[in-house]
Amino acid sequence: MSKKHKKGNGRNQSKNKAKTAGKEEQISREELEELIEELQSSEKKPVDEQKAKENKGLADDRDEEITGEAITDEEAIDDEITDEETNDEETSDGENGTVTKKNESKDLQDDKKNAVIKEIFSWIKVFVVAFVVAFILSNFVIVNARVPSGSMKNTINEGDKVIGFRLSYLFSEPKRGDIVMFYAPDKENTIYIKRLIGLPGDKIVIQDNKLYINGELITENYVKNPWTSNKGTFEFNVIPEGEYFMMGDNRDNSNDSRAWWTVKKNKIIAKAIFRYYPSFTKFK
């Protein structure tokens, strides 16, 4: 009994050992599988991390590409805008240049017009001044006369042009022998030019073509032509105050005081100073 019991115990123990060994072996397999799984998971993590990094890198690259494309687009847009602005500026500068040239051209045209206008006005001023001066001179200072007759031959001939000075008797009295211009007593709007012979208070007598003033024979060197028309004796009244007796140097062909008597001082216009055409001669 005891041996059988011992054998049974031995079998049990061996079975227990076998079980234990089986458990240990089982445990060991489980642990091994866990280890394998851990190893696999540990291997997968770097790969996943690597993939994640790669994916992240790809995403970053995509972002960079997108950003780069966006920047490129922005730069392109900016460049286009800059080009457009530059073109606009150039166009504006061109337009400004064109406008400036047009303004300069207009200014030049205006300057030319102003210069022409100034030139015209300057000539107008010259003509106006000349006209005013001529008007003043001819109406208040001088007389420019053309002699139509030969009553003063040979001192003044037909067609001669003479200048008379209106102010000669402004502060002095006419003198015997002066050649004077005056309004004709017998014709309206007519000017005569004669030689002054008799002064106020003088007694004029013409006898056989000779002149006597206050009983004295007058020598007349200015009478060049023969005097034949006054034969006999011609006595005239005493010349009144402020009046003058006039005669032409060409005695036989002169309408003078012998026909229409005396000339009042206020009818005397000027004293003849010189002849300027056809030759210059100053009168004494």
C-alpha positions in Angstrom: 0.0 0.0 0.0 2.6 2.2 0.8 4.5 1.7 -2.5 1.3 2.2 -4.5 0.7 5.4 -2.5 4.2 6.5 -3.2 3.9 5.7 -6.9 0.6 7.6 -7.0 2.2 10.5 -5.3 5.1 10.4 -7.7 2.8 10.4 -10.7 0.9 13.3 -9.2 4.0 15.2 -8.6 5.1 14.5 -12.1 1.8 15.6 -13.4 1.9 18.7 -11.4 5.4 19.4 -12.7 4.2 18.8 -16.1 1.3 21.1 -15.6 3.6 23.6 -14.0 6.0 23.2 -16.8 3.1 23.5 -19.3 2.0 26.7 -17.6 5.5 28.0 -17.5 5.8 27.1 -21.2 2.4 28.7 -21.8 3.4 31.7 -20.0 6.6 31.9 -21.8 4.8 31.8 -25.1 2.4 34.4 -24.0 5.2 36.5 -22.9 7.0 35.8 -26.1 4.0 36.8 -28.1 3.7 40.0 -26.1 7.3 40.7 -26.6 6.8 40.1 -30.3 3.9 42.4 -30.3 5.8 45.0 -28.5 8.7 44.6 -30.8 6.3 44.9 -33.8 4.6 47.9 -32.2 8.0 49.4 -31.5 9.0 48.8 -35.1 5.7 50.2 -36.3 6.0 53.4 -34.2 9.2 54.6 -35.9 7.7 53.7 -39.2 4.5 55.6 -38.3 6.5 58.4 -37.0 8.6 58.4 -40.1 5.4 58.3 -42.2 3.9 61.0 -40.1 7.1 63.1 -40.5 7.1 62.3 -44.2 3.4 63.2 -44.4 4.1 66.3 -42.3 6.9 67.1 -44.6 4.7 66.6 -47.6 2.1 68.8 -46.0 4.7 71.4 -45.3 6.0 71.1 -48.8 2.5 71.5 -50.1 2.0 74.5 -47.8 5.3 75.9 -49.0 4.2 75.2 -52.6 0.9 76.9 -51.9 2.5 79.7 -50.1 5.1 80.0 -52.8 2.4 79.9 -55.5 0.5 82.5 -53.5 3.6 84.6 -53.1 4.4 84.2 -56.8 0.8 85.1 -57.7 0.9 88.1 -55.3 4.3 89.1 -56.7 2.9 88.6 -60.3 -0.1 90.6 -59.4 2.1 93.2 -57.7 4.3 93.2 -60.7 1.4 93.6 -63.0 0.0 96.4 -60.8 3.5 98.0 -60.7 3.8 97.6 -64.5 0.3 99.0 -64.9 1.2 101.8 -62.5 4.5 102.3 -64.3 2.7 102.3 -67.6 0.1 104.7 -66.2 2.9 106.9 -64.8 4.7 106.7 -68.1 1.4 107.5 -69.9 0.8 110.2 -67.4 4.3 111.5 -67.9 3.8 111.3 -71.7 0.5 113.1 -71.4 2.1 115.6 -69.1 5.0 116.0 -71.6 2.5 116.4 -74.4 0.5 118.8 -72.4 3.7 120.7 -71.5 4.7 120.8 -75.1 1.3 122.0 -76.1 1.4 124.6 -73.3 4.9 125.6 -74.5 3.7 125.8 -78.1 0.7 127.8 -77.0 2.9 130.1 -74.9 5.1 130.6 -77.9 2.1 131.3 -80.1 0.8 133.7 -77.4 4.2 135.3 -77.2 4.3 135.7 -81.0 0.8 137.1 -81.0 1.6 139.5 -78.1 4.8 140.5 -79.9 2.8 141.2 -83.1 0.2 143.1 -81.2 2.9 145.1 -79.3 4.6 145.8 -82.7 1.3 146.9 -84.2 0.5 149.1 -81.1 4.0 150.5 -81.2 3.4 151.5 -84.8 0.0 152.8 -84.0 1.5 154.9 -81.2 4.1 156.2 -83.6 1.4 157.2 -86.2 -0.8 158.6 -83.5 2.0 160.6 -82.0 3.1 161.7 -85.5 -0.4 162.7 -86.4 -0.9 164.6 -83.1 2.5 166.4 -83.5 1.7 167.2 -87.2 -1.8 168.4 -86.2 -0.4 170.6 -83.4 2.4 171.9 -85.6 0.2 172.6 -88.7 -2.5 174.2 -86.7 -0.6 176.0 -84.0 3.0 176.3 -85.0 3.7 176.2 -88.7 2.0 176.6 -92.1 3.0 174.3 -94.9 1.8 175.9 -98.1 2.1 175.3 -101.8 2.0 178.6 -103.7 -0.4 178.3 -106.8 0.2 181.6 -108.4 3.1 183.8 -109.6 2.2 187.0 -107.7 5.5 186.8 -105.8 7.8 186.1 -108.7 10.8 185.8 -108.6 11.0 185.5 -104.9 8.5 182.7 -104.8 7.5 180.9 -108.0 4.4 178.9 -108.9 4.4 175.5 -107.3 7.0 176.3 -104.6 6.4 175.0 -101.2 7.1 177.2 -98.2 6.9 177.0 -94.4 5.4 179.7 -92.3 5.8 180.2 -88.6 2.6 181.0 -86.8 4.2 182.3 -83.6 6.3 184.9 -85.2 3.9 187.7 -84.3 2.8 186.3 -81.0 5.2 188.6 -79.0 6.2 191.0 -81.7 4.7 193.2 -84.4 4.9 192.6 -88.1 7.7 194.4 -89.9 8.0 196.1 -93.2 9.4 193.7 -95.8 8.2 190.6 -94.1 6.6 187.9 -96.3 3.4 187.0 -94.6 0.5 184.5 -95.0 -3.0 185.8 -94.3 -6.7 185.1 -95.0 -7.7 186.8 -98.2 -10.0 189.8 -97.6 -11.8 189.2 -100.9 -12.1 185.4 -100.9 -13.3 183.0 -98.2 -11.2 180.0 -97.2 -8.3 181.3 -99.2 -4.8 182.2 -98.0 -2.6 184.7 -99.7 1.1 185.2 -99.4 2.4 188.7 -100.0 5.0 191.1 -98.9 4.1 193.6 -96.1 4.6 197.1 -97.4 2.8 199.6 -95.2 2.5 199.7 -91.4 -0.3 201.4 -89.3 -0.1 205.2 -89.7 1.8 205.0 -93.0 0.8 207.1 -96.0 1.2 205.1 -99.2 1.6 206.8 -102.6 2.4 205.0 -105.9 3.6 207.3 -108.7 4.7 206.1 -112.1 5.4 202.5 -110.8 7.4 203.8 -107.9 6.5 203.4 -104.2 6.5 206.3 -101.8 5.9 205.8 -98.1 5.3 208.9 -96.0 6.8 210.9 -98.9 10.0 208.8 -99.1 10.9 206.8 -102.2 11.4 203.1 -101.3 14.1 201.1 -103.0 12.7 197.6 -103.6 15.5 195.2 -104.5 13.2 192.2 -104.3 11.1 193.5 -107.2 12.8 191.7 -110.1 10.2 191.9 -112.8 9.4 195.2 -114.6 6.6 197.2 -113.0 4.6 198.9 -115.7 0.9 198.7 -114.7 0.7 201.7 -112.3 1.5 204.8 -114.4 0.3 208.0 -112.9 -0.4 208.8 -109.2 -2.3 206.5 -106.7 -2.7 207.8 -103.2 -4.1 205.7 -100.4 -5.5 206.8 -97.0 -3.4 206.5 -94.0 -3.3 202.9 -92.8 -5.5 202.4 -89.7 -4.1 201.1 -86.5 -3.8 197.3 -86.4 -3.9 197.0 -90.2 -1.3 196.5 -92.9 -0.8 197.2 -96.6 0.3 194.2 -98.7 1.7 193.9 -102.2 3.1 191.1 -104.4 6.7 191.2 -105.7 5.4 190.6 -109.2 3.6 194.0 -109.3 2.0 193.7 -112.7 0.4 190.3 -111.8 -0.6 190.6 -108.2 -4.0 191.0 -106.6 -3.2 192.9 -103.4 -3.9 196.0 -101.2 -4.1 198.2 -104.3 -7.4 196.4 -105.1 -8.9 195.4 -101.7 -7.1 197.8 -99.3 -5.6 196.6 -95.9 -5.3 193.4 -93.9 -6.1 193.4 -90.2 -3.5 191.8 -87.8 -5.9 189.1 -86.6 -6.1 187.9 -90.2 -2.4 187.3 -90.5 -1.7 183.6 -90.0 2.1 183.3 -90.2 5.4 184.7 -91.3 7.0 182.8 -94.2 10.4 181.5 -93.1 11.8 179.5 -95.9 11.1 177.7 -99.2 12.0 173.9 -99.1 10.8 172.9 -102.6 12.1 172.8 -105.2 15.2 174.3 -103.5 15.9 175.6 -100.0 15.8 179.3 -99.6 15.6 181.3 -96.4 13.6 184.5 -96.6 15.0 187.6 -95.2 
